[in-house]
Amino acid sequence: MVTFAIQEGIRLSTVVRMIVLIAAVGIAIYFLDVLKAWLRTWLKGITIPLTEIVAIKLRGIPCGLVIDAKIAVLEADMDVSIESLQAHYLSGGNLVKAMQAFTLARNLGLVTDWKEICRLDLFLKNSGKDMLDVIEAAIKPENEGRQVVNIAQEMLK
């Protein structure tokens, strides 16, 4: 191919430049969502280093999903680390449902620990049951005082 290009009058340096340009465009497209995620954090006034967002992307985690979850955590005045959000995603959890359930359970005073919601999400993962259904069942009068995990176990029977 290079021999053909040289015979046709295209210099080797031109071919190398084209390859480098194509690679640079490919890398830019790959990391475009990293820049969008970083811009969202910057506009919200959240300090997450660009290198951390790149690391999230390189781990194979949708960085937009984790950043949106972190923004929701901070807006709801909850304390969940970005590492914990990533760990839940990597363990196969549904980050969006877990955040919704955590917010609801926390507002209802049922659950105050993110790890408990993560355990519940992974426990219900293949059961076809929804965490929000478990939270709704937990607020019924007959379940008052019971732990959410116990209610979930009972629902699976």
C-alpha positions as CSV (number, residue, x, y, z in Angstrom):
1,M,0.0,0.0,0.0
2,V,2.8,2.4,0.9
3,T,4.7,1.4,-2.2
4,F,1.5,2.1,-4.2
5,A,1.1,5.5,-2.6
6,I,4.7,6.4,-3.3
7,Q,4.3,5.4,-6.9
8,E,1.2,7.5,-7.3
9,G,3.0,10.6,-6.1
10,I,1.7,10.7,-2.5
11,R,4.5,11.1,-0.1
12,L,4.9,8.8,2.9
13,S,4.7,11.8,5.2
14,T,1.2,12.6,3.8
15,V,0.0,9.0,4.5
16,V,1.4,9.2,8.0
17,R,-0.4,12.5,8.6
18,M,-3.7,11.1,7.4
19,I,-3.3,8.1,9.7
20,V,-2.5,10.4,12.7
21,L,-5.5,12.6,11.8
22,I,-7.9,9.7,11.6
23,A,-6.6,8.4,14.9
24,A,-6.9,11.8,16.6
25,V,-10.5,12.2,15.3
26,G,-11.3,8.7,16.6
27,I,-9.9,9.4,20.0
28,A,-11.7,12.7,20.2
29,I,-15.0,11.0,19.4
30,Y,-14.3,8.3,22.0
31,F,-13.7,10.9,24.7
32,L,-16.5,13.4,23.6
33,D,-18.8,12.1,26.3
34,V,-16.0,12.6,28.9
35,L,-15.9,16.3,28.0
36,K,-19.7,16.6,28.1
37,A,-19.8,14.9,31.5
38,W,-17.0,17.2,32.8
39,L,-18.8,20.3,31.4
40,R,-22.0,19.2,33.3
41,T,-20.1,19.0,36.6
42,W,-18.4,22.3,36.0
43,L,-21.7,24.0,35.2
44,K,-23.2,22.5,38.4
45,G,-20.3,23.7,40.4
46,I,-19.1,20.2,41.3
47,T,-15.4,19.5,41.4
48,I,-14.6,16.2,39.8
49,P,-11.2,16.1,38.1
50,L,-11.2,15.4,34.3
51,T,-8.7,12.6,35.0
52,E,-11.3,10.9,37.2
53,I,-13.9,11.1,34.5
54,V,-11.5,9.7,32.0
55,A,-10.7,6.9,34.4
56,I,-14.5,6.1,34.7
57,K,-14.7,5.9,30.9
58,L,-11.6,3.7,30.6
59,R,-13.2,1.3,33.2
60,G,-16.0,0.8,30.7
61,I,-18.6,2.6,32.8
62,P,-20.9,5.2,31.1
63,C,-19.4,8.3,32.6
64,G,-22.6,10.3,31.9
65,L,-24.6,7.9,34.0
66,V,-22.2,8.1,37.0
67,I,-21.9,11.9,36.7
68,D,-25.7,12.3,36.5
69,A,-26.1,10.0,39.6
70,K,-23.4,12.1,41.5
71,I,-25.2,15.3,40.6
72,A,-28.5,13.8,41.8
73,V,-26.8,12.7,45.1
74,L,-25.4,16.2,45.7
75,E,-28.7,17.9,44.8
76,A,-30.6,15.7,47.3
77,D,-27.9,16.4,49.9
78,M,-26.9,12.8,50.3
79,D,-23.5,11.4,50.9
80,V,-22.5,8.8,48.3
81,S,-19.0,8.7,46.8
82,I,-18.4,8.5,43.1
83,E,-16.4,5.4,43.8
84,S,-19.4,3.7,45.4
85,L,-21.6,4.6,42.4
86,Q,-19.0,3.1,40.1
87,A,-18.7,0.0,42.2
88,H,-22.5,-0.6,42.2
89,Y,-22.6,-0.2,38.4
90,L,-19.6,-2.6,38.0
91,S,-21.2,-5.2,40.3
92,G,-24.2,-5.3,37.9
93,G,-26.6,-3.0,39.8
94,N,-29.1,-0.7,38.2
95,L,-27.7,2.7,39.1
96,V,-30.8,4.7,38.1
97,K,-33.2,2.5,40.0
98,A,-30.9,2.4,43.0
99,M,-30.7,6.2,43.1
100,Q,-34.5,6.5,42.8
101,A,-35.1,4.0,45.5
102,F,-32.4,5.5,47.8
103,T,-33.9,8.9,47.4
104,L,-37.4,7.7,48.1
105,A,-36.4,5.4,51.0
106,R,-34.3,8.2,52.6
107,N,-37.1,10.7,52.3
108,L,-39.5,8.2,53.9
109,G,-37.0,7.4,56.7
110,L,-36.7,3.7,55.7
111,V,-33.1,3.5,54.6
112,T,-30.3,5.9,55.3
113,D,-27.4,3.8,54.0
114,W,-26.5,3.6,50.3
115,K,-24.9,0.2,50.8
116,E,-28.2,-1.3,52.0
117,I,-29.9,-0.1,48.8
118,C,-27.1,-1.6,46.7
119,R,-27.5,-4.9,48.5
120,L,-31.3,-4.8,47.9
121,D,-30.8,-3.9,44.2
122,L,-28.4,-6.8,43.7
123,F,-30.7,-9.1,45.7
124,L,-33.7,-8.3,43.5
125,K,-31.6,-8.2,40.3
126,N,-32.9,-11.4,38.6
127,S,-36.2,-11.7,40.5
128,G,-38.4,-9.5,38.3
129,K,-39.3,-7.4,41.4
130,D,-38.7,-3.7,41.5
131,M,-37.0,-1.9,44.3
132,L,-39.6,0.8,44.3
133,D,-42.3,-1.8,44.8
134,V,-40.4,-3.0,47.9
135,I,-40.1,0.5,49.2
136,E,-43.9,1.1,48.6
137,A,-44.6,-2.2,50.5
138,A,-42.4,-1.0,53.4
139,I,-44.6,2.0,54.0
140,K,-47.8,0.0,54.4
141,P,-49.1,-0.1,58.0
142,E,-48.7,-3.9,58.3
143,N,-45.0,-3.6,57.6
144,E,-44.3,-0.8,60.0
145,G,-41.0,-1.3,61.9
146,R,-39.8,-4.1,59.6
147,Q,-36.5,-3.8,57.7
148,V,-36.8,-3.3,53.9
149,V,-34.5,-6.3,53.2
150,N,-36.9,-8.6,55.1
151,I,-39.9,-7.3,53.1
152,A,-37.9,-7.9,49.9
153,Q,-37.2,-11.5,51.0
154,E,-40.8,-12.1,51.8
155,M,-41.9,-10.7,48.4
156,L,-39.6,-13.2,46.6
157,K,-41.2,-16.2,48.3
